[in-house]
């Protein structure tokens, strides 16, 4: 893996990003916007299906809108995150907070689009499943903040 990360850091795009604070800052800002869309959409969707937000709104119709926001945010975050990662792949890949952030991102997204979606569609244990979803997304947000602070 170290060889792959070293190669990645040596690519033209990675060296350009690494040598430009303006480009790094701009990518970071867009990354945070994408992450905000992901977390915001996930919070709204889970709080709504939990019954704490817009309780009179039908969950399934509401979820479609929230899921579009989450997917748009994921697309933005993944693209900018890969670009930012490429500039410092060897250092960042060994960071435990970053590793936990990636694990939680995969777990939260998979849970949201599989387990939670089925529970909401079937109206089975939606509150309990939404509580787990909230915990995963909030853990991701805290870990992402910790990664920023540790860096």
C-alpha positions as CSV (number, residue, x, y, z in Angstrom):
1,X,0.0,0.0,0.0
2,X,2.8,2.4,0.8
3,X,4.1,2.1,-2.7
4,X,0.7,3.0,-4.1
5,X,0.4,6.0,-1.8
6,X,3.9,7.2,-2.7
7,X,3.0,6.9,-6.4
8,X,-0.2,8.8,-5.8
9,X,1.6,11.6,-4.1
10,X,4.0,11.9,-7.1
11,X,1.2,12.4,-9.6
12,X,0.9,15.8,-11.3
13,X,-2.4,16.6,-9.7
14,X,-1.2,15.6,-6.2
15,X,2.0,17.7,-6.4
16,X,0.0,20.7,-7.8
17,X,-2.4,20.4,-4.8
18,X,0.4,20.0,-2.3
19,X,2.3,23.0,-3.5
20,X,-0.7,25.4,-3.5
21,X,-2.3,26.6,-0.3
22,X,-5.0,28.3,-2.3
23,X,-5.9,25.1,-4.1
24,X,-5.7,23.1,-0.9
25,X,-7.9,25.6,1.0
26,X,-10.4,25.8,-1.8
27,X,-10.7,22.0,-2.0
28,X,-11.0,21.8,1.7
29,X,-13.8,24.4,1.7
30,X,-15.7,22.5,-1.0
31,X,-15.1,19.2,0.9
32,X,-16.7,20.7,4.0
33,X,-19.7,21.9,2.0
34,X,-20.2,18.4,0.7
35,X,-19.7,16.9,4.1
36,X,-22.3,19.4,5.5
37,X,-24.8,18.2,2.9
38,X,-24.2,14.6,3.8
39,X,-24.5,15.1,7.6
40,X,-27.4,17.6,7.2
41,X,-29.4,15.3,4.9
42,X,-28.7,12.3,7.1
43,X,-29.7,14.1,10.3
44,X,-32.9,15.4,8.8
45,X,-33.8,12.0,7.4
46,X,-33.1,10.2,10.6
47,X,-34.7,12.7,12.9
48,X,-37.8,12.7,10.7
49,X,-38.2,8.9,10.7
50,X,-37.4,8.9,14.4
51,X,-40.5,11.2,14.8
52,X,-38.6,14.2,16.2
53,X,-38.8,16.4,13.0
54,X,-41.7,17.0,10.7
55,X,-43.8,14.3,12.4
56,X,-46.8,14.8,10.0
57,X,-44.7,14.5,6.8
58,X,-44.8,11.0,5.2
59,X,-41.4,9.4,5.7
60,X,-40.9,7.7,2.3
61,X,-41.5,10.9,0.2
62,X,-39.3,12.8,2.6
63,X,-36.5,10.3,2.4
64,X,-36.2,10.6,-1.4
65,X,-35.3,14.3,-1.1
66,X,-33.0,13.8,1.8
67,X,-31.2,10.9,0.0
68,X,-30.6,13.1,-3.0
69,X,-29.0,15.7,-0.8
70,X,-26.9,12.9,0.9
71,X,-25.8,11.5,-2.5
72,X,-24.9,14.9,-3.8
73,X,-22.9,15.6,-0.7
74,X,-21.2,12.3,-1.0
75,X,-20.2,12.9,-4.6
76,X,-18.7,16.3,-3.7
77,X,-17.0,15.0,-0.6
78,X,-15.5,11.9,-2.3
79,X,-14.2,13.9,-5.2
80,X,-12.6,16.6,-3.1
81,X,-11.5,14.1,-0.5
82,X,-9.7,12.0,-3.0
83,X,-7.9,15.0,-4.4
84,X,-6.9,16.2,-0.9
85,X,-5.8,12.7,0.1
86,X,-3.6,12.4,-3.0
87,X,-1.4,15.3,-1.9
88,X,-0.6,13.6,1.5
89,X,-1.6,10.0,1.0
90,X,1.3,8.4,3.0
91,X,0.9,10.6,6.1
92,X,-2.9,10.6,6.1
93,X,-3.3,6.9,5.5
94,X,-1.6,6.1,8.7
95,X,-3.7,8.5,10.8
96,X,-6.0,6.6,13.1
97,X,-8.6,9.4,13.1
98,X,-8.7,9.3,9.3
99,X,-9.0,5.5,9.3
100,X,-11.9,5.7,11.7
101,X,-13.5,8.4,9.6
102,X,-13.4,6.2,6.5
103,X,-14.7,3.2,8.4
104,X,-17.6,5.2,9.9
105,X,-18.4,6.8,6.5
106,X,-18.7,3.4,4.9
107,X,-20.7,2.0,7.8
108,X,-23.1,5.0,8.0
109,X,-23.7,5.1,4.2
110,X,-24.2,1.4,3.9
111,X,-26.5,1.3,7.0
112,X,-28.5,4.3,5.7
113,X,-29.1,3.0,2.2
114,X,-29.7,-0.6,3.1
115,X,-30.9,-1.3,6.7
116,X,-32.5,2.0,7.4
117,X,-34.2,2.3,3.9
118,X,-35.8,-1.2,4.4
119,X,-36.9,-0.4,7.9
120,X,-38.5,2.9,6.8
121,X,-40.2,1.4,3.7
122,X,-41.7,-1.4,5.8
123,X,-42.3,0.8,8.8
124,X,-40.5,-1.7,11.0
125,X,-38.5,-0.6,13.9
126,X,-38.0,2.8,12.2
127,X,-37.3,4.6,15.4
128,X,-34.7,2.2,16.7
129,X,-33.0,1.9,13.3
130,X,-33.0,5.7,12.9
131,X,-31.4,6.0,16.4
132,X,-28.6,3.7,15.2
133,X,-28.3,5.8,12.0
134,X,-28.1,9.0,13.9
135,X,-25.4,7.5,16.1
136,X,-23.3,6.4,13.1
137,X,-23.6,9.8,11.3
138,X,-22.9,11.8,14.5
139,X,-19.9,9.6,15.2
140,X,-18.6,10.3,11.7
141,X,-19.0,14.0,12.2
142,X,-17.1,13.9,15.5
143,X,-14.4,11.8,14.0
144,X,-14.1,14.1,11.0
145,X,-13.7,17.1,13.4
146,X,-11.1,15.2,15.4
147,X,-9.1,14.5,12.3
148,X,-9.1,18.2,11.4
149,X,-8.0,19.1,14.9
150,X,-5.3,16.5,15.1
151,X,-3.9,17.5,11.7
